[in-house]
Amino acid sequence: MIYFVTKNRHKYEEAKKIIKEIKILSLSYPEIQADNIESVIKFAIEYLKDKIEEKFFIEDSGLFIEELKGFPGAFSSYVFKTIGNQGILKLMENVKNRNAKFVSIVGYFNGSLHIFKGECQGKISYKIRGNKGFGYDPIFIPNGCKKTFGEMEIEEKNKYSHRGKSIRKFKEYLNTK
Amino acid sequence: MIYFVTKNRHKYEEAKKIIKEIKILSLSYPEIQADNIESVIKFAIEYLKDKIEEKFFIEDSGLFIEELKGFPGAFSSYVFKTIGNQGILKLMENVKNRNAKFVSIVGYFNGSLHIFKGECQGKISYKIRGNKGFGYDPIFIPNGCKKTFGEMEIEEKNKYSHRGKSIRKFKEYLNTK
């Protein structure tokens, strides 16, 4: 059994579709303000590692919009709670370059730290589309798709998504143990 | 002598106008992602207190825009580096309610932690005005003024500003010792 330390039920459900032997542990931990997610993960693992006796992992992700210099980046959840998808679309009004990427980093601790990264390149949509997923899913279209993540079931989203990729890398690592 | 731990020279100069006996100590510390500045300060003091032998203080501030549910808040510096004042003005296009406040919190550590808070109510301007100060100064008009902070010299800004207030409270405390 491995604990997924998260307060985000959606993330847990996405990961559970890929790795069956995980359990959610709803615990808070400090997330530092950093412009890259890896620093956020490393700091959090340092904080958590003495508090949890079992093997555990955390996952953090962010949306990096090219034309907005990487905004909202590692601050995605606070930005979502305040200006939301409407705010992002307003910032992207009249912007032709819609390129964006989602980045997901898994930090797994089993006595030492292991990092697994997944990226998903895509475009910011012009409208909010779909009500599945969470966060920025309804405004992100992964490359090679016509749907936003907000229009996909978990299985389909996992095929393309940053989190699907990082969690599969993590699974491969577990399979070699 | 008291150290002001900051990487922001502007903040140091503003504080120095009010409290002469301070010195800058340019050192990084983790800032957590929190929706209130007090949590950011407390966490940072915990981190710094074993690393600095002298008395020291830190200051963190944020701009909270009413219509944007408190955005950019405690994340002000990252938001500034990415979308900047142009981004804020874009989010505020066609928004009538321009109310905003700046909040500054000083955390002073002399064996125990002391917190001093300053607030400045004001409005978001419709245009970027002035090139003094830093950050959001050119788009913030304190109540009772016509100028933005970006159009004021340090002394005038200090009269109205959140940081002027928190630093003066801190000075009063020092004077009673």
Boltz contact constraints between the chains, C-beta under 6 A:
constraints:
  - contact:
      token1: [A, 30]
      token2: [B, 32]
      max_distance: 6.0
  - contact:
      token1: [A, 31]
      token2: [B, 33]
      max_distance: 6.0
  - contact:
      token1: [A, 32]
      token2: [B, 30]
      max_distance: 6.0
  - contact:
      token1: [A, 32]
      token2: [B, 32]
      max_distance: 6.0
  - contact:
      token1: [A, 33]
      token2: [B, 31]
      max_distance: 6.0
  - contact:
      token1: [A, 33]
      token2: [B, 33]
      max_distance: 6.0
  - contact:
      token1: [A, 68]
      token2: [B, 82]
      max_distance: 6.0
  - contact:
      token1: [A, 68]
      token2: [B, 83]
      max_distance: 6.0
  - contact:
      token1: [A, 69]
      token2: [B, 82]
      max_distance: 6.0
  - contact:
      token1: [A, 70]
      token2: [B, 82]
      max_distance: 6.0
  - contact:
      token1: [A, 71]
      token2: [B, 82]
      max_distance: 6.0
  - contact:
      token1: [A, 71]
      token2: [B, 83]
      max_distance: 6.0
  - contact:
      token1: [A, 75]
      token2: [B, 75]
      max_distance: 6.0
  - contact:
      token1: [A, 75]
      token2: [B, 78]
      max_distance: 6.0
  - contact:
      token1: [A, 78]
      token2: [B, 75]
      max_distance: 6.0
  - contact:
      token1: [A, 82]
      token2: [B, 68]
      max_distance: 6.0
  - contact:
      token1: [A, 82]
      token2: [B, 69]
      max_distance: 6.0
  - contact:
      token1: [A, 82]
      token2: [B, 70]
      max_distance: 6.0
  - contact:
      token1: [A, 82]
      token2: [B, 71]
      max_distance: 6.0
  - contact:
      token1: [A, 83]
      token2: [B, 68]
      max_distance: 6.0
  - contact:
      token1: [A, 83]
      token2: [B, 71]
      max_distance: 6.0
  - contact:
      token1: [A, 87]
      token2: [B, 91]
      max_distance: 6.0
  - contact:
      token1: [A, 90]
      token2: [B, 91]
      max_distance: 6.0
  - contact:
      token1: [A, 91]
      token2: [B, 87]
      max_distance: 6.0
  - contact:
      token1: [A, 91]
      token2: [B, 90]
      max_distance: 6.0
